[in-house]
Amino acid sequence: MPNPGTWIIGLAIVVVLVVLAVWRIRVVKRLEAEMAQKAAAPAPVAAAPVVAPAPIAAPVAAPKGNQIPAKGSLGQLELWDTDEPTAAMVMAIVADRMGAPLNELRFKSIRKVK
């Protein structure tokens, strides 16, 4: 017959392992619930600052000459107080967020908000 001290130590180890397993399962379930809740919750929208409307400026002149528009382009783009690199960046960001190719989107004008 085994020593009674050995039997008690073995039983204590088994109890500790069971407690650790139950604790781990609870922690994993809680983390999964928090992750699911974060994924389901919409991102907080920051309130837009109240600003006075910008004065209307003259649009950038349309290109002249025999320029052929790119395939899929849908017209002219008016830039108001915005340079071309900034407008290109805005259009690229919008296309990326929408998950659509840039040549399938139509931008009528881009105005800088002051």
Short mmCIF file of the C-alpha atoms (twelve columns), coordinates in Angstrom:
data_MODEL
# 
_entry.id   MODEL 
# 
loop_
_atom_site.group_PDB 
_atom_site.id 
_atom_site.type_symbol 
_atom_site.label_atom_id 
_atom_site.label_alt_id 
_atom_site.label_comp_id 
_atom_site.label_asym_id 
_atom_site.label_seq_id 
_atom_site.Cartn_x 
_atom_site.Cartn_y 
_atom_site.Cartn_z 
_atom_site.pdbx_PDB_model_num 
ATOM 1   C CA . MET A 1   0.000   0.000  0.000   1 
ATOM 2   C CA . PRO A 2   1.332   3.441  -0.944  1 
ATOM 3   C CA . ASN A 3   2.304   5.983  1.642   1 
ATOM 4   C CA . PRO A 4   -0.723  8.144  2.701   1 
ATOM 5   C CA . GLY A 5   1.304   11.345 2.250   1 
ATOM 6   C CA . THR A 6   1.952   10.463 -1.398  1 
ATOM 7   C CA . TRP A 7   -1.744  9.836  -1.988  1 
ATOM 8   C CA . ILE A 8   -2.681  13.245 -0.483  1 
ATOM 9   C CA . ILE A 9   -0.035  15.065 -2.563  1 
ATOM 10  C CA . GLY A 10  -1.246  13.359 -5.731  1 
ATOM 11  C CA . LEU A 11  -4.857  14.280 -4.984  1 
ATOM 12  C CA . ALA A 12  -3.833  17.895 -4.260  1 
ATOM 13  C CA . ILE A 13  -2.001  18.104 -7.610  1 
ATOM 14  C CA . VAL A 14  -5.070  16.800 -9.461  1 
ATOM 15  C CA . VAL A 15  -7.337  19.320 -7.689  1 
ATOM 16  C CA . VAL A 16  -4.972  22.204 -8.526  1 
ATOM 17  C CA . LEU A 17  -4.830  21.122 -12.186 1 
ATOM 18  C CA . VAL A 18  -8.631  20.965 -12.388 1 
ATOM 19  C CA . VAL A 19  -8.943  24.433 -10.819 1 
ATOM 20  C CA . LEU A 20  -6.379  25.831 -13.293 1 
ATOM 21  C CA . ALA A 21  -8.205  24.239 -16.240 1 
ATOM 22  C CA . VAL A 22  -11.564 25.707 -15.160 1 
ATOM 23  C CA . TRP A 23  -9.958  29.122 -14.597 1 
ATOM 24  C CA . ARG A 24  -8.322  29.034 -18.058 1 
ATOM 25  C CA . ILE A 25  -11.621 28.124 -19.726 1 
ATOM 26  C CA . ARG A 26  -13.373 31.060 -18.030 1 
ATOM 27  C CA . VAL A 27  -10.637 33.498 -19.019 1 
ATOM 28  C CA . VAL A 28  -10.678 32.352 -22.658 1 
ATOM 29  C CA . LYS A 29  -14.482 32.626 -22.820 1 
ATOM 30  C CA . ARG A 30  -14.362 36.139 -21.346 1 
ATOM 31  C CA . LEU A 31  -11.690 37.238 -23.839 1 
ATOM 32  C CA . GLU A 32  -13.663 35.803 -26.761 1 
ATOM 33  C CA . ALA A 33  -16.808 37.612 -25.574 1 
ATOM 34  C CA . GLU A 34  -14.926 40.924 -25.284 1 
ATOM 35  C CA . MET A 35  -13.416 40.509 -28.754 1 
ATOM 36  C CA . ALA A 36  -16.821 39.704 -30.246 1 
ATOM 37  C CA . GLN A 37  -18.329 42.708 -28.491 1 
ATOM 38  C CA . LYS A 38  -15.593 45.009 -29.808 1 
ATOM 39  C CA . ALA A 39  -16.030 43.666 -33.329 1 
ATOM 40  C CA . ALA A 40  -19.809 44.113 -33.196 1 
ATOM 41  C CA . ALA A 41  -19.727 47.597 -31.672 1 
ATOM 42  C CA . PRO A 42  -19.468 50.422 -34.194 1 
ATOM 43  C CA . ALA A 43  -16.403 52.614 -33.953 1 
ATOM 44  C CA . PRO A 44  -17.056 55.817 -32.032 1 
ATOM 45  C CA . VAL A 45  -17.647 58.759 -34.328 1 
ATOM 46  C CA . ALA A 46  -15.966 61.958 -33.322 1 
ATOM 47  C CA . ALA A 47  -18.166 65.013 -33.433 1 
ATOM 48  C CA . ALA A 48  -17.298 67.257 -36.330 1 
ATOM 49  C CA . PRO A 49  -16.144 70.693 -35.256 1 
ATOM 50  C CA . VAL A 50  -18.482 73.536 -36.122 1 
ATOM 51  C CA . VAL A 51  -16.786 75.792 -38.614 1 
ATOM 52  C CA . ALA A 52  -17.911 78.660 -40.760 1 
ATOM 53  C CA . PRO A 53  -18.391 77.798 -44.424 1 
ATOM 54  C CA . ALA A 54  -15.376 78.450 -46.587 1 
ATOM 55  C CA . PRO A 55  -15.638 81.192 -49.179 1 
ATOM 56  C CA . ILE A 56  -16.277 79.857 -52.645 1 
ATOM 57  C CA . ALA A 57  -13.223 80.138 -54.853 1 
ATOM 58  C CA . ALA A 58  -12.939 79.765 -58.566 1 
ATOM 59  C CA . PRO A 59  -12.529 76.151 -59.697 1 
ATOM 60  C CA . VAL A 60  -9.325  74.969 -61.318 1 
ATOM 61  C CA . ALA A 61  -9.540  75.261 -65.083 1 
ATOM 62  C CA . ALA A 62  -10.270 72.082 -67.014 1 
ATOM 63  C CA . PRO A 63  -7.419  70.651 -69.093 1 
ATOM 64  C CA . LYS A 64  -7.235  71.996 -72.612 1 
ATOM 65  C CA . GLY A 65  -6.075  70.446 -75.814 1 
ATOM 66  C CA . ASN A 66  -6.539  66.954 -77.154 1 
ATOM 67  C CA . GLN A 67  -6.321  65.106 -73.865 1 
ATOM 68  C CA . ILE A 68  -8.153  61.816 -73.843 1 
ATOM 69  C CA . PRO A 69  -9.750  60.894 -70.517 1 
ATOM 70  C CA . ALA A 70  -8.640  57.665 -68.897 1 
ATOM 71  C CA . LYS A 71  -10.720 54.555 -69.480 1 
ATOM 72  C CA . GLY A 72  -13.537 54.499 -66.955 1 
ATOM 73  C CA . SER A 73  -13.343 58.208 -66.126 1 
ATOM 74  C CA . LEU A 74  -16.699 59.904 -65.748 1 
ATOM 75  C CA . GLY A 75  -16.124 63.605 -66.233 1 
ATOM 76  C CA . GLN A 76  -14.288 66.594 -64.863 1 
ATOM 77  C CA . LEU A 77  -13.183 67.148 -61.278 1 
ATOM 78  C CA . GLU A 78  -13.323 70.626 -59.778 1 
ATOM 79  C CA . LEU A 79  -10.709 71.416 -57.119 1 
ATOM 80  C CA . TRP A 80  -11.571 74.193 -54.654 1 
ATOM 81  C CA . ASP A 81  -8.628  75.476 -52.556 1 
ATOM 82  C CA . THR A 82  -6.969  72.046 -52.938 1 
ATOM 83  C CA . ASP A 83  -3.823  71.029 -54.760 1 
ATOM 84  C CA . GLU A 84  -3.726  67.979 -57.037 1 
ATOM 85  C CA . PRO A 85  -1.572  65.709 -54.790 1 
ATOM 86  C CA . THR A 86  -3.962  66.270 -51.864 1 
ATOM 87  C CA . ALA A 87  -6.995  65.573 -54.061 1 
ATOM 88  C CA . ALA A 88  -5.368  62.383 -55.347 1 
ATOM 89  C CA . MET A 89  -4.719  61.239 -51.774 1 
ATOM 90  C CA . VAL A 90  -8.336  61.929 -50.770 1 
ATOM 91  C CA . MET A 91  -9.645  59.981 -53.763 1 
ATOM 92  C CA . ALA A 92  -7.311  57.052 -53.018 1 
ATOM 93  C CA . ILE A 93  -8.409  56.931 -49.363 1 
ATOM 94  C CA . VAL A 94  -12.105 57.005 -50.314 1 
ATOM 95  C CA . ALA A 95  -11.615 54.225 -52.872 1 
ATOM 96  C CA . ASP A 96  -9.708  52.113 -50.352 1 
ATOM 97  C CA . ARG A 97  -12.308 52.547 -47.596 1 
ATOM 98  C CA . MET A 98  -15.134 51.721 -50.012 1 
ATOM 99  C CA . GLY A 99  -13.267 48.746 -51.433 1 
ATOM 100 C CA . ALA A 100 -13.934 49.908 -54.989 1 
ATOM 101 C CA . PRO A 101 -11.518 50.634 -57.843 1 
ATOM 102 C CA . LEU A 102 -10.810 54.317 -58.263 1 
ATOM 103 C CA . ASN A 103 -11.962 54.362 -61.889 1 
ATOM 104 C CA . GLU A 104 -15.441 53.181 -60.837 1 
ATOM 105 C CA . LEU A 105 -15.985 56.154 -58.506 1 
ATOM 106 C CA . ARG A 106 -17.105 59.591 -59.613 1 
ATOM 107 C CA . PHE A 107 -15.773 62.660 -57.881 1 
ATOM 108 C CA . LYS A 108 -17.450 65.899 -58.898 1 
ATOM 109 C CA . SER A 109 -15.483 68.309 -56.746 1 
ATOM 110 C CA . ILE A 110 -13.125 68.361 -53.800 1 
ATOM 111 C CA . ARG A 111 -13.183 71.346 -51.461 1 
ATOM 112 C CA . LYS A 112 -10.775 72.027 -48.623 1 
ATOM 113 C CA . VAL A 113 -12.597 72.607 -45.335 1 
ATOM 114 C CA . LYS A 114 -10.963 75.325 -43.274 1 
# 
